[in-house]
Amino acid sequence: MQANGEGVAISIVIPVYNEQQRIEAFLSDVVAYVQGRAGTYEILVVDDGSTDATVTIVDSHLARHVPGSYTILRLPRNRGKGGAVQAGMLHARGEYLFFIDADGSTSISEIDTFMPFLGPGYDIYVAVRTIKHQAPLKRKFFGYGYIYLTNLLLGMRLADFTCGFKCYRRDAARLIFSKQTLNNWSFDAEDLFIAHRHGYSIKEIPVYWTHKGGSKVRVWRNVIRCGFDLLRIRYNSMRKLYTP
C-alpha cells in the first residue's frame, strides 16, 4: 500500500469520538485490508474532540503499521458525527472517498463489494444493510420509520440513509459536503438530498451489517429531532441553500 503524494485512489475516512475501547481492533482490520490490496490508499481518521485516549491509540497503531500513509485530523471541539465526516470528506485526496463507522458494524472488506461498480456510471455509492445479527426492536422500528419519512418528505426513493458506509467520487463530495449544514444524525439525509438536487447518480449496494453494542445513538431522543431535521432540510431547500 502507498498513499504518499498525489494519485491516491481510495480514501478511507473514519470519524471517531471517544473510541478508546474498540478503535485498535477496528484499525487492525483496516490495516490488514489495505496492506492486502493493490492500489493506493490513504487512511484519514477524524477525531471529533475526543476526551479519552483515542487519538494516542490511533496514532501509535497506525505509525507502527502504515507510517506515512495516514492522517489524523483533530477537530478542536465535538461537532457531531456529521461535522466529523464533513471535515474528513473535504480534506481527503482520493479519487473515491469512503467514510466508514469505527464500530465495525460493516466490515472494511465490503469495499471489495463496491469495487466492481466504481466508475463513470455513478457518483455516489450507498450501502444498504442486510442484517446478520438483529438490532433491538426499537432501533429497527425507528430505522424503518425514518427511511419511510425521509423518502416521503424529501421526495426520494432510497432503501437506506444512515448506514455508516458510503462512497463518493471526489468532485461530487467536494460540492455536496461544502453545502452540508447539519452535524447530527440527519447529515446523511441532507447530503443525499443535496446529491439528488444536483442530479448526481446514486448506486445502492447491499452489504452485511452486524449490530454492535455501545452505539452513541440515543434512539428515542433522536426521533423528534430527526423529524424536525427533515423539515429543516426542506426549509433550507426553499431558501435555495442547496441550489445548483
N, C-alpha and C positions, 0 to 999 in steps of 0.2 A: 504494500500500500504506500502511496505517496500522496501528499496533499500540500506540498510546499509550492509556492509560486502560483502562476496563473494556470488556467486549463483544468480546474477541478471539475470532475464530472458530477459527483454526488456530494451534497452537504447533508449531514445528519445533525439536525438542531434538536437539542434536548433541554427543555425547560425544567429547572429544579428549584425546590423550595423546602428546606429542612428535610433532606432525604438521607441523612447520615446512616440510618438503619438498613437501607436497602440499595443504596446507589452503587456500591462497589460490585455487588453481584451482577447488577444490570450492566455496568460498564465492562465487566469481563465478557459478557455476551456480545456487546458491541465490538470490542476489540477483536475477539475471535472471528466475528463475522467479516470485518473489513480486512483483516490480515489474510483471510482465506479467499478473497476475491481479487480478480484483476481490476484494473482501472484506478482512478484517482478519487480519493475520498477525503473529506475534512470532517472532523467532529467538532461541533460548536455547542458547548454547554453554556446555557444562560442561567445564571444564578439570580433568582428573584428576591434578593435581600435576605438570604438565609441567616439565621442567628445561631445555628449549630455548626458542626464541623464539616458540613457538606463540601464546601469549596476545597478545604485542605485534603479531604479524601479524594476528590475528583482529580485535583492537580497531581497528587502523589501517584495515583494509579495510572493516569494517562502518561505522565512523564516517564514512568518505568516501561510502558509497553508501546506507546506511539509518540515518542518525543518528536517535537517539531510538526506534528500532524494534527494538533488540536488547539482550540482557543477556548478560554473561559471568559465569557462576557458577564461582568458583575454589574447589576443594577443597584443604584445607591439606596433604594428603598423597595419594599414589596409593592408591586404594581398589580399583581394578579396574573394568572396563567396567560391570559390573552396578551397582556403587556410584555411578558417574557417571550412568548412566541413571536410577537410582532418585532421586538428588538432583534431576535435571532434571525428571522427571515429577511429583514432589511440589511443585516450585516453579512449574511452568508454569501459565498462566492461561487458556489457550484452552478452547473447548468440546470440541474434538478435539485430542488430543496425539499427534503423530507423533514417533518417535525414529528417527534415520537415521544410518547409519555414515558417517564422514567420508572413507572411501576412495573413495566414488563408485561402488561396485560396482553399486548400484541407483540409477538416476538420480532426482534430485529430482522430475522431471516425472512419475514414477509416482504422485505424489499425485493427478494427474488420473484415473488408473485407479481410485483408491479413492473419488473424489468421488461417483459415482452411488450408492454403497452406504451412504454416511454418513446415518444417520437412526435412528429409534427401533427399527428391526428388529434391530440388532446393537449389542453393547457393545465388541467388540474386533475389529480387522481385522489379519490376519496375512498378510504377503507370502509367496508360495510361488515359489521360484526356477525360472524356465525359463532355461537356460544358453545364452548366446551364444558365449562362449569357454570351453572346457572347463577345469575346475580340474585340478590334479595328481591322479593316481590315488589317492594316499594320502589326500588331503583328501576325495575323493568316497567312498572306502571308509569312512572314519571318519564322514563326514556321514550316509550312509545307515544305517550301523550304529547311530549314535547315535539317529536318528529311530526306528528299529525298537525299540531297547532302551527308549527313553523312553516310547513308547506302551505297551510291554509292562509295564514296572514301574509306570507311573503311571496305567494304565487309561484312556488317551486314544486318540483317533484323528485325529491331525493329520499333514499331509503335510510340514510344515517347522516347526522350532522356532527355529532360530538365525539366520535371515535378519535382518540388521540394518535392517529397515524394517517398522515396525508402528505401528498407531494405536489409541489407547484413548479412549473417552469419559472426560471429566474425572472424573466421580463414580466410575466403575469404577477408574480409575487411582489415585485417592486411596486407596481401600481396598486394592487389590492391592499397590501398591508400599509401602504402610505395613507390610505383613506380610512383605515380601521379606527373606530372611536371607542369601542368597548374593550375593557380589560378583564372582565369577569367571564363566567362560564358561557356567555352568549356570543363570544367573539367569533366562534366558528360559523354560526348562522349569519353574522354580519359579513364576514369575509366571503362566504359562498353567495350571499345575496349580491354583494358588490361584483363578484365574478359574473353572476347571472346578468346583472345590469349592463356589464361591459361586453357581453356576448362571448365570454370565454367558454370553451367546451370542457365538460366535466365527465370523467370516466369513473364509474363506481366499480370497485374491485372487492369481492368477498375475501375476508381474512378470518383466521381463527382467533378467538378472543377468550381469555380466561379471566373470570372475576378475581381480583386481588383485594385482600383486606387492606385497611389502612388508608382508604381514599379520603382526601380532604374535602370532597364534595359533600355538603350537608343537604340532603335531598329536599326535605320539606322547607327549609329556609330558602332554597332556590326556586321553588315553584312560583311564588308570586313575583319574585324579582325577574325571572326569565320571561314571564308573561309581559311585564312592563318593558323589558328589553326589546322584545319583538315589536311592540308598538313604537318604541323609540327608534328602531331601525326604519320603520315605515315613515315616521316623522322626519328622520334625517333625509330619507329619500325625497320627501315632499319639499324639503329645504334645499334639495339639489346638492347635498354634501357628497354624493357618490356619482355625480354627473360625469359621463364620459368626456 
